[in-house]
Each structure stands twice: as C-alpha cells, then as structure tokens.
C-alpha cells in the first residue's frame, strides 16, 4: 500500500480499482498506529470505520464513486463516535440493528411451537426474523407443513455415529437437535455489528444420556452499505466433533450449509430464483452455483425484495450444490425454500477433533439485483481488499 505522512495526516491508497461495481467491506492493517487519535476521510468526507483489536485492522465500506485515496486525520476531540450498528439481547432474542431499525434476530432462548403442537419441536439457535431494509420479514418458522423449519439454520440430516443414524434436522423424530449453548462475543460498531455463538448438535439416541456430537461456532455479522437498499449479513460456521470416531454426514438433499424457509407470502407465482450458472426456479435444484438470487413480491404488493446467497470458494464442494423446492410443492402452492447443501451429492467424513468451516454471505436487498452485481459481490467476498499501512 502506498502511504505518506504529512502534517500529522496519513494518506494511503487501496491500489487498483478493478472496476468496482458494489460496496464492499474493506480492511487495513494499521501496524503500531494509535488509531483512536484519527478520523478517516475520502474526498473530504468523513468515513465511519470500526477497529478490530484482535486483528489490529480498521474496517470500512469502500464502493463506487469513492476515491482510492484515503486520509487519516487527527480526531476532532469534540466529536462523539456513537455506534450506529448494535447487538442487543432481550427476552431470549439477540437483535442486530442498523440505527434503530432491527435487521437480524438470533433466538438464543428456547422457542416453543404453537399451542397444540408437540413440544418436541422446541428449538433455540436459529436466525429469525431477518428483515429487509424496508422492514419486510423474509424468514418463517414453524410452518404447519414443516414444524421443524426455523428461519435460517443448518442442521445435518442423515448422519451416522458409529452404526447409529442420527437426524439433527427432523427434530420431530426425537433422535437429534441443535441448541444454543452460549455467546463468546457480541460487537457494536459504526459500520458493522455481530455475535459469535456456540451451538451444540445433540445426539439424543445415546443409550445412557444425550451426548454432544458436534460443537459449532457460529459467527454472524451485518454491514451497513452506502446503498440504503442493501445490507450484508455474513454467516460463518466452524464445527468439530468430540466423538472418538467422529461422525459421517451421509449424502442427502438436505443438511448443513445454510438453509432458509422463506415468508409465507412467496409462492410459485410471485418469487423467482437465478443462479450464477443461469438456472432458474424450475432448473436450479440439485445443481451447483457460486451464488443464487432468491427474490419475490414485497409486502406492499408493488415492489420486489430478496436475498443474494454467496458460497465461499473455500467451502466444500464449491461451486456448491443447492436444494430449491419444486414450484409445484406444498400442495401446489410452490412455497420457497433454499439451501446451499455441501453433502447433496457426496458424503463427508468428519474426523474427531478436526475443525471444519463453511462461509456464506447474504446481500439483503430491495428492488432488483442484477447478475452483474451478484458476480461483483461474490468476487469481493472471496477476494476481499486487504492492505497494510506503512507510514514513511
């Protein structure tokens, strides 16, 4: 990174623009600089940033229309840096908000199904609600056709522990579930907020008592973008098995990755799918993709909103297999379910005490999102801008 110091100001450049089309989270390693004494500017405009003490990086959002040259200037001592993005816990729900507007909820307290439904379907450790920038809720939980569906979640389905099959997805079978255990981190900021939670995949078929088959570290973070009709949610799952012989994820059309049951508003006639390989709602199921756009009618009946799902290039089986519900499913309604499913076609042997990771990014949007934008978001996800600050 080119960098100069002038009159206590530090000027640095991000380098080549590479035809940037979309906003992207960008980091700069600051070395031994005391960043608390500086504000960040671009073309004379104050740019919000967050400082990550663990990595010693500042994070900000770079995008179209911004100069590649940034300036760190001594901080105005009268300026009050208030966190705009927050993570707050209340009544078993951790809510990530931008300003005063909630965007993502994570249910850490136990949720019980509606009255009259077997309590075996109780659950914690899932994303709901997920809201668009205008406030439409896109997730759905406990639909009557699948009481075990919980917004955004990723249990493994057909697994084998030694010779015993355990299903963590279909919790109504009573032989497995995934539950929230504890939080490791919560963060507020001017450009991002998030949390790190530990979830336990419980084998309930053990003869003597339930056992932990997998321990998962779930990291979720949302980013405010310069475009008011977009925001980003990062979803990263790292997991390990403490079992002596590990666990086998059998090949199946559901399981793991990131799955989402969409709002009951979306049916066959008002929602659509487009993947990086050009597949649509009719042809996407069982195919592989780098990204997929799932969009549908907004609650006002006149607009459109949706989610761009991005699979990281480091994920198993990337470009990743998908499960997309058939358009004539659910009694002909054509309800919407989407999942990146890394065990769709091949089993996955999980060795004991080894760490595995799956990384996803979601761009939640209003209006339309073009294939060109989707490809740009994917490239920025898998090849993020990272720079090193060297003051001369």
N, C-alpha and C positions, 0 to 999 in steps of 0.2 A: 504494500500500500504506500503510495506517495504521501508524504506528510511533512509539513513545515510548521514552525512555531514563530509567531510574530506578535510582539507586544502582549504577551501572555495568552494570545489566541493560538489555537491549534487547528490547522487546516488539513483535511485528509480527503482522499478521493477513493471511490469504490471501484475504479477501474473501468473496464468495458461495460457499455450499456446492454449489449446483446439483444437489442430490440425489445426491451421490456414492455410487456403489454398489461400487466396486472400488478397490484400491490403485493408486496412480499415481506415477511418478517426477515430482518437483516441484522447480523451481529458483527460487532467489532471488539476484538480483544484489546483491552486498554493498558496492558503492562502494569507498571507501578504508578500510573497516574491516579491522583486523588480525584475521582470523578465527581464527588459530592460538591466540588467547587465550581463545576462547569454546567452551562446550558448548551444545548445542541441547536444549530441553525442550518437552514438550507435556503439559499437565495434570500437571506434576510428574515426568513420566517422561523419562529421558534418551533422546534420539533420535539414532541414528547418522546421519552425513552425510559426504559427500565434497566436497572443494574442487577445482574445476576452475580451474587457474591461467590457462589460455588464455582463458576467457570471464569469469573473475572471478565465478563463481557457486558457491553451495553447492547440492548435490543431496541430497534425502532422499525418503522414500516417505510420502506422505500417503494416508489412507484412511478408510473408515467407522469411526466411533467415536472419531476424533481431533477435538480442538478446532481451530477455525480460527485460534486464537491460539497463537503460538509465542513462546518466550522464549530469548534468548541470554544465558547467564550466564558470568561469569569461570570459566575452566577450572580444575579441580582439578589442582594441579601434580603430584599423586601418581598421577593416572590415566594409564594406558598405553593409547593408542589403537592397537589391533592390527588390521591389515587382515583382515577376515573373508573377503572375496572376492579370489581370486588368479588370476593368469595365469602359468603355468609351462611352460617348454619342456623336452622330454626326448625323445630318440630320434626327432626329426622330427615330434613332435606337441605343439602348444600346447594346454594344458588349462585351461579356465576352471572354477573350483571355488567352491562355497559352503561355508565351513568346510573340512572335509577331504573333502567329497563332490564328485567330478567331475560336471559338468553338460554341458559342451560341449567337444568336441575339434576342433581345426583342424589338418589334415595339411599341414604345410609341406615336409616331406621327401618324396621320391619314394616312392610306393606302387606295388608291382608286383602284378599279378594272380596267382591261384594257379598252382602248377606245372602245366605242360602247356598253359597259355593263352598266346597270343601276347603278347609284351611290349609290343606296340604299344598295349595297353590300360593302360599305366602312367600314373600321374596324381599331381599334387600340387595343393594349393589347393582344398580342399573341407572341409565340416563332417561329421565322423564320429569318435566317436559323439556323438549327442545323447541325453541320458538324462532320464527323468522324475524328480521329487523322490524317488520310492521306489527309483530305480536301474534301471528298465526301459530298455533301449536301443530307441529308435524308428527309428533310421536303419539303412539297409542299403547295402552297397557290393558291387560285382562279382557281382550275381546272375547265374546261368548264362544266364538268358534275355536279359539286357542287361548284358554285361560292362562297358559304358561308364557305367553308373549309379553315381554316387558320392555317397551320402548326401544332403546339401543342397548344391546347386550351381546355377549359372545360365549355362551357355554358350549362345551364339547358334547356331542351327541352319542354316537356309538363308540364307546371306549372299552378297552379290556385291561383289567387289573389282574395280573396272573391269568387265571382261566375264567374270571367272572366278568360279565358285561355290566357296565355301569353307565347310566344315561344322566348327564347333568343338565340336559336341555328340557326334556319332557318330565318336569318335576312332579307331575301328577302320578307318575309310576312309583314314586316314593323311594327310588334307589340312589338318587343323587340330587344335589342342588349347588348353587353358588351363592355365597353370602358375604356381605361386607364385614370386615374384621376391625379395621382401624384406619385412621388417617396418619400419613407420615409427613405431609406438608400441605399447607394452604398458602396462596400468594395473592396479593393485590398489586396493582400497578397502573401506570399511565397508558400503557399500550396492550397489556395482557393480564389475565388472572387465571388461576387454575388450582389444581389439587393433585396430590398423589395418595391413592388409597390402596390398602391391602385387601384382597378378596380371597376367600378360601373355597376351593372346589371340594365339596364334602361327599365322600363315598359313604352312603347310608346302608350299604349291604354287608359291611363288615360284621362278622359273627358276634363279637363281643360289644363293640361300641363304634360309633361313626369315626372315620379317620379322614385326615386331610390328604387328598390325592394330588392336589396342585395348590401351590401358593402363587397368587398373581399380584403383581404390582401394576396398578392401572394409573396412568398419568393422563390427565385431561387439562387442556389449556385453550382459552379463547383469545383471539386477537381482534382488536378494533382496526378496521381498514379506513383508508381515506374516502372510500366509496360507501356512502351511508346505506346502500342497498346490498351490502355484502359484509359478512364477518367469517372468520376462520375458526374451526374447532379442531385441535389436534387430539388424537386418541391413540395412545401407545400402551400395549400390553406386554409385560415381561413376566414369564412364568417359569416355575421349576417344580419338579416332583420330589418329595422327600421319601417316596416309597423305595424299598430295597431294590425292586426290579423295574422301577419306572412305570410307565403307562403307555398303552398303544392307542392312538387315535385311528380308528378304522375309517376307511374311505366311505364317505356318505355325502348326500346332497345338502345337509345342514350341519353346522357345527363350527365353533370357534370364529376366528376372524372378527368381523364386525357385522352384526345383523340389525335390521331396523324394521319394525312394524309401523307403517305409516297411518296417518289420520284416516278415520272412517269416511271422511269427505271424498277421498280419492278412490275412484273405481275405474272400470275399463274405458269409460267414455270421457274421462277428464284428467287422466295422468299419462305420462309417457316416459320412455327410457331411451337414452342414447349412450353408447359406449365408445371408447377410443378406437375400437375396431369397426365402428359403423353399425353395430347391432342395435335393434330396437326392442320394444316390449315383447314382440312376438318371437324374436330370434335370440335374445341375449342369454336366456337360461342355459347353464352348462358350458358357456363359452368363457374365454379368458379376456381380461382387459386391464389396462393401466388405470383407467378412470371410467366412471359412469355418472351421467347426469340423470337424476330422477326428479321430475317436476310435475306440477299439477295445478289445478284451479285454486286460486286464493279464496279465502272465506267470504270476501265481498262479492264473489261471483263474476268479477270482471277482469281481475289480474291473474298473474301466474307467480308462483314461487317454488322453491325446491332446494335440492342439495346436490352438490358435486362431490362424489366419493373418490378419493385418491388412494391407490395402493402404492406403498413404497417399494422401490426397486429391490430393496434388501429382503423383502418378505418371501417366505417360502412359496414356491410355485408362481412367482410373479413372471409375466402378467397373470393376475390372479383369477381363479375360477369364481363364478358367481352363481347364486341362486336368485332367480327372479320369478315370482309367481306367475302362472299362466293367466292369460287375460280372461279365460272362462272359469276360473276357480271360484271358490267360496259361493257355491250355488249359482254361479253365473254372474255374480256381482263384479268380479275382477278386482278385489281388494289388492292393495300394493304392499309387497314385502320384498326387501332387497338385502342381499348379504354377499360380502366377499368371503369365500369359503376355501381356505387353503388345503383342506382334505377332501375336496369334492371328488377328485379322481384317483388319488393315491393316499395310502395310509401314512401315518407319521409316528415313528418310534421316538418316544420321549425318554431319554436316558435319565437315571436318577441324579439329582443334584447338579444338573446342567441347566444353564439359563438360556431360554429361547425368547425371541422378541418378534412382535408384529406391530407395524406402524401404519397409521392411517391419518389422513387429513380430510376434513369436510369443509366445503365452502357453502355456507347457507346464504341463499340469495333471494331477492325479489326481482320480478321481471323475467327476462330471458338471459341465459348464459350460453355463449357460443362455443362451438367445438374448438375454435382458436384460443379462446380464453381458457378453456379446460386444459388444453395441452400446455399452455403457459403456466398455469397453476401447478400442473404436475411436474414440469421441469424445475420450477422453483422449489418444490417440495423435496425432490430427490437430489438436487444440486443447489443447496442454499448458498447465498452470498455470505462468506466468512472472511474477515480481514483482520490484520494485525496492525496495531497502532505503534509506530516508531517515531518518537519525537526527536528531531535533529536540533 
